[in-house]
Amino acid sequence: MNYKIKKASLEDLDEAAALFDLYRVFYRQESDVEKGKAFLKERFLNSESDIFLAVVNGKAVGFVQLYKLFHYTKLQKQWLLSDLYVHPDYRGQGLSVALIDRSKQWCAETDACGLMLETEKTNDIGNKLYPRCGFEYDGLHNYYHWWH
């Protein structure tokens, strides 16, 4: 399959928002393209995340969104691989791996020490994909959330 991975810009907002909505629905959220679009637009305008798109025949069919973090032991920038999604019609063709590889390249380009991510224990596809892509499972830490 012929594809390219490109860094998204505000010009790609509509396509990114459509994929972002499908991603959120995958995680059992109500569809709301406009609210997701506003969320992504704010990330673009405030340079709060970086998004890469997988493009096939001129159409965005997958994305990865990265947020900047800082690692306390390595004393370096690190990227949170927050969101990764490929449209179901294009899965199984290496696009997720290509998006992850581009994220790794982004680490090198931005002098970051690496990527971290979390996914649900029930995400069978992701839990097989990430170790294949060189991610190590961290069973030593507990993750907690506090919501306001």
Secondary structure, DSSP 8 states (H G I E B T S, - for coil): ---EEEE--GGGHHHHHHHHHHHHHHTT----HHHHHHHHHHHHHTT--EEEEEEETTEEEEEEEEEEEEETTTTEEEEEEEEEEE-GGGTTSSHHHHHHHHHHHHHHHTT---EE----TT-HHHHHHHHHTT-----S--------
